Amino acid sequence: MAKSTKSVKKVEEKELTGVVDINANTSEKPIQTESDEVKLLKAQIEEMKKIMQAMQLNQSVAPSQSIVIKEDEKEVMIGCRMLQGIGLSTADGSIVIRLSFNEEQPVTMREMKLLLRRPSIKKLLEDGICYFKDDSDYEIFGIKVHKDLSDNAIISMLDTTNINEIIRELDKLTEDKRNSSVLNCIIYRMCDMIRKNKLQSLDYYIRTGLEKYFDVEFNRGINTLNQLDNLKQ
């Protein structure tokens, strides 16, 4: 009867390790004292605790790290509305992006975060000279206010016969003409839209008023754009 009890203890001990040999002849193995068994059980319990802790760590930390990596590799589309094009780079020059007029390029979120460490690049996005194709990206990168210099925004602004209303809007966008970059950007966007017949309904008097405000004839701007296109070919 004592022999049977010792055999059961030995099998239970193996069950704790996760491996049980049903063919083992326990009666042929040396019998450990009760003190040895307690030590073994404690060691096995401690080992099991370590395994469980490691598993919990993998479940809680590893996925979040994986999500961060995946998020950083996601791409956003960034574009340029500046006639001369624009170059974006990090302070150390490890990331350099060149955007031409009306061009859009994909940029990873990691790259964009590094670029936005430079206040001048953030300012380009706030001014609308550079832009995110997806409006939700402004919030993602913490840009709370930005100017919309898109074709649709300009068409909407010009959808009136009151030149004074348009000038008030232009003054807001250009900060009373003090922001020359935005002013230049709007002039050539309008020229580009005129030559592409996107402003067919532009009233003659509105057009004349705009040329006076900008102190530029749109035809001259259109010629500049055409010459620029010829140089690209």
C-alpha positions as CSV (number, residue, x, y, z in Angstrom):
1,M,0.0,0.0,0.0
2,A,2.9,2.4,0.8
3,K,4.4,1.6,-2.6
4,S,1.2,2.7,-4.4
5,T,1.1,6.0,-2.4
6,K,4.7,6.8,-3.4
7,S,4.0,6.0,-7.1
8,V,1.0,8.4,-7.1
9,K,3.2,11.2,-5.6
10,K,5.8,10.7,-8.3
11,V,3.2,11.0,-11.1
12,E,1.7,14.1,-9.5
13,E,5.2,15.6,-9.3
14,K,5.7,15.0,-13.1
15,E,2.2,16.5,-13.8
16,L,3.4,19.8,-12.3
17,T,6.3,20.0,-14.8
18,G,3.8,19.6,-17.6
19,V,5.2,16.1,-18.7
20,V,3.9,12.8,-17.6
21,D,5.5,9.5,-18.6
22,I,2.8,6.9,-18.2
23,N,5.2,4.1,-18.9
24,A,7.6,5.1,-16.1
25,N,8.3,2.5,-13.4
26,T,8.2,4.7,-10.4
27,S,9.1,1.9,-8.0
28,E,12.6,1.7,-9.5
29,K,13.4,5.4,-8.9
30,P,14.9,6.7,-5.6
31,I,12.3,8.1,-3.3
32,Q,12.8,11.7,-2.3
33,T,12.2,12.9,1.2
34,E,9.3,15.2,2.0
35,S,11.7,18.1,2.3
36,D,13.1,17.5,-1.2
37,E,9.6,17.3,-2.7
38,V,8.6,20.6,-1.1
39,K,11.7,22.3,-2.5
40,L,10.9,20.9,-5.9
41,L,7.3,22.1,-5.8
42,K,8.4,25.6,-4.7
43,A,10.9,25.7,-7.6
44,Q,8.3,24.5,-10.1
45,I,5.8,27.1,-8.8
46,E,8.4,29.9,-9.0
47,E,9.2,28.8,-12.6
48,M,5.5,28.7,-13.5
49,K,5.1,32.2,-12.1
50,K,8.0,33.4,-14.3
51,I,6.4,31.8,-17.4
52,M,3.0,33.4,-16.6
53,Q,4.6,36.8,-16.1
54,A,6.4,36.4,-19.4
55,M,3.2,35.5,-21.2
56,Q,1.3,38.4,-19.7
57,L,4.2,40.7,-20.7
58,N,3.9,39.4,-24.3
59,Q,0.2,39.9,-24.3
60,S,0.3,43.4,-23.0
61,V,3.5,45.0,-24.3
62,A,4.3,43.2,-27.5
63,P,1.1,44.0,-29.3
64,S,1.3,47.7,-28.4
65,Q,4.9,47.8,-29.7
66,S,3.7,46.1,-32.8
67,I,0.9,48.7,-33.2
68,V,3.3,51.6,-32.9
69,I,5.6,50.1,-35.5
70,K,2.6,49.6,-37.9
71,E,1.3,53.1,-37.2
72,D,4.7,54.6,-37.9
73,E,4.9,52.8,-41.3
74,K,1.4,54.0,-42.4
75,E,1.6,56.6,-45.1
76,V,0.0,60.1,-45.4
77,M,-0.2,62.1,-48.6
78,I,1.3,65.5,-48.5
79,G,1.1,68.0,-51.4
80,C,2.5,71.4,-52.4
81,R,0.7,74.5,-53.7
82,M,3.8,76.7,-54.1
83,L,4.7,77.6,-57.7
84,Q,8.4,77.2,-57.1
85,G,7.9,73.8,-55.3
86,I,9.3,73.2,-51.9
87,G,11.9,71.1,-50.1
88,L,11.2,69.5,-46.7
89,S,14.0,68.1,-44.6
90,T,14.8,67.2,-41.0
91,A,17.5,69.2,-39.2
92,D,20.1,66.4,-39.7
93,G,19.2,65.9,-43.3
94,S,18.3,62.2,-42.8
95,I,14.9,62.8,-44.4
96,V,14.6,65.0,-47.5
97,I,11.4,65.4,-49.6
98,R,11.1,67.5,-52.7
99,L,7.6,68.5,-53.8
100,S,6.8,70.3,-57.1
101,F,3.9,72.6,-57.7
102,N,0.6,70.7,-57.4
103,E,2.5,67.5,-56.6
104,E,1.5,65.0,-53.9
105,Q,3.8,62.4,-52.3
106,P,3.3,59.6,-49.7
107,V,5.3,60.1,-46.5
108,T,5.4,57.6,-43.6
109,M,4.0,58.8,-40.3
110,R,7.4,58.3,-38.7
111,E,9.0,60.6,-41.3
112,M,6.2,63.2,-40.9
113,K,6.7,63.3,-37.1
114,L,10.4,63.9,-37.5
115,L,9.8,66.6,-40.1
116,L,7.3,68.4,-37.9
117,R,9.9,68.9,-35.2
118,R,10.9,71.9,-37.4
119,P,8.5,74.8,-36.7
120,S,9.0,76.1,-40.3
121,I,7.5,72.9,-41.7
122,K,4.5,73.0,-39.4
123,K,4.0,76.7,-40.5
124,L,3.9,75.6,-44.1
125,L,1.0,73.2,-43.3
126,E,-0.8,75.8,-41.2
127,D,-0.5,78.4,-44.0
128,G,-1.9,75.9,-46.6
129,I,1.3,76.1,-48.8
130,C,1.8,72.4,-48.0
131,Y,-1.3,70.3,-47.2
132,F,-2.5,66.9,-46.2
133,K,-4.7,65.2,-48.7
134,D,-6.8,63.7,-45.9
135,D,-8.1,66.4,-43.6
136,S,-8.1,64.0,-40.6
137,D,-4.3,64.0,-40.7
138,Y,-4.1,67.5,-39.4
139,E,-5.6,66.4,-36.1
140,I,-3.4,63.4,-36.0
141,F,-0.3,65.6,-36.1
142,G,-1.6,68.2,-33.8
143,I,-2.3,71.0,-36.3
144,K,-5.4,72.6,-35.0
145,V,-5.8,75.5,-37.5
146,H,-4.8,75.6,-41.1
147,K,-5.7,77.6,-44.2
148,D,-7.5,75.9,-47.0
149,L,-6.0,77.0,-50.4
150,S,-7.5,74.1,-52.4
151,D,-9.3,74.7,-55.7
152,N,-12.7,74.0,-54.0
153,A,-12.0,76.6,-51.3
154,I,-11.0,79.2,-53.8
155,I,-14.0,78.5,-56.0
156,S,-16.2,78.9,-53.0
157,M,-14.6,82.2,-52.0
158,L,-15.1,83.6,-55.5
159,D,-18.7,82.5,-55.7
160,T,-20.0,86.0,-55.1
161,T,-20.4,89.2,-57.1
162,N,-19.2,91.3,-54.2
163,I,-15.5,92.0,-54.6
164,N,-15.4,93.5,-51.1
165,E,-16.4,90.2,-49.6
166,I,-13.6,88.4,-51.5
167,I,-11.0,91.0,-50.5
168,R,-12.0,90.6,-46.8
169,E,-11.4,86.8,-47.2
170,L,-8.1,87.4,-49.0
171,D,-7.0,89.8,-46.3
172,K,-7.6,87.1,-43.6
173,L,-5.7,84.5,-45.6
174,T,-2.7,86.7,-46.5
175,E,-2.7,88.6,-43.2
176,D,-3.4,91.8,-45.0
177,K,-0.8,90.9,-47.6
178,R,2.0,90.6,-45.1
179,N,2.3,86.8,-45.7
180,S,3.9,87.0,-49.1
181,S,4.2,83.2,-49.4
182,V,0.4,82.7,-49.1
183,L,-0.2,85.7,-51.3
184,N,2.0,84.3,-54.0
185,C,0.5,80.8,-53.6
186,I,-3.1,82.2,-54.1
187,I,-2.2,84.2,-57.2
188,Y,-0.7,81.2,-59.0
189,R,-3.5,78.9,-57.9
190,M,-6.0,81.2,-59.4
191,C,-3.9,81.5,-62.6
192,D,-3.7,77.7,-62.8
193,M,-7.4,77.4,-62.3
194,I,-8.2,80.0,-65.0
195,R,-6.0,78.3,-67.6
196,K,-7.7,74.9,-66.8
197,N,-11.1,76.5,-67.2
198,K,-12.1,75.9,-63.5
199,L,-13.1,79.5,-63.1
200,Q,-15.2,80.0,-66.2
201,S,-17.9,81.8,-64.2
202,L,-15.4,84.4,-62.9
203,D,-17.0,87.8,-63.4
204,Y,-15.0,90.3,-65.5
205,Y,-15.3,93.0,-62.8
206,I,-14.3,90.5,-60.1
207,R,-11.3,89.4,-62.1
208,T,-10.3,93.0,-62.7
209,G,-10.7,93.7,-58.9
210,L,-8.5,90.7,-58.0
211,E,-5.8,91.8,-60.4
212,K,-5.8,95.2,-58.8
213,Y,-5.7,93.7,-55.3
214,F,-2.7,91.4,-56.3
215,D,-1.1,94.0,-58.5
216,V,-0.6,91.2,-61.1
217,E,-2.3,90.5,-64.4
218,F,-3.6,86.9,-64.5
219,N,-2.4,86.5,-68.1
220,R,1.1,87.1,-67.0
221,G,0.8,84.5,-64.3
222,I,-0.6,82.0,-66.8
223,N,2.3,82.6,-69.2
224,T,4.7,81.9,-66.3
225,L,2.9,78.6,-65.6
226,N,3.0,77.6,-69.2
227,Q,6.7,78.3,-69.4
228,L,7.2,76.3,-66.3
229,D,5.4,73.3,-67.8
230,N,7.5,73.5,-70.9
231,L,10.7,73.4,-68.9
232,K,9.5,70.1,-67.2
233,Q,9.0,68.4,-70.6
